[in-house]
Amino acid sequence: MPRSCPVDRGSCRRRSQSGRRELQIAVLARVFEDCSDTEAPQVDERLRRLLDQTPAAATDEAMDRAGMPFAPV
């Protein structure tokens, strides 16, 4: 069962650029935590597409927050 997002959408719109980046990293970390341990190829493909569109620094920080080691392929 998916957990609800604890962030108020109205407050998200008012955040500064750094606040937006922080929120994006928090969401990426949550995605990694919830989806990284699956073997489903569809999930792998969606994660790959997401990561292709995300700056490397944000991806690295999100993986660190999720407690995921870097694993080059």
N, C-alpha and C positions, 0 to 999 in steps of 0.2 A: 504494500500500500504506500503510495507516494506521500511524503511529508509535505505539508504546506509551506510555502515560502514565508519566512518571518518578516519580510520587508514590506512596508507600506508603499504601494505603487505611487501615491502622490508625492511622498517624500523622495522617491527615487528620481522623479523628474526634476526636482530642485537641487539635486546633488551637484557639486562641482565636478570638473573633469577628473580630479584625483579620486573623488568619491565614486564616480562611475567606474573607473578602473578597479577600485577596491571591490565593488559589487560584482563586476565581471569575473574577477579572480575568485571571489567567494563562490560564485555559481559554478565556475569550472571545477573548483576543488570538490564541490558537492557532486557534480556529474562523475568525476573520477572515483570518488568514494562509492557511489551507488552503482556504477556501471562497469567498473574496470575488471571485476572478477568473473565476468561471464565469458562463455566460449561461443556465444552466438555471433555468427559472421555479420549479421545485420548491425549489431551494436558496434562491432569493430569498425565497420565501414562508416557509420555515422560519427563515431569518435574521430576517425581519420579526417573526415570532411570538416568537422569542427576545428580540429587542430590546424588544418591547412589555412584556415581563415583567422587564426588567433596569433598575435605577436608572440615570438619565442619567449621573451622575458615573462609575459603573463602566464604562458603555459608552464614554464619552469616553476614559477612561484606557486601556481595552483597545485602542481604535482607535489611540491614540498609540503604544502598545507594538508594535502590529502594523505601524506605519509607514504607516497609512492616513490620507489627508487627510479632513477633514470635508467631505462633499458633500451639502448639503441638497437635498431633493427637493420 
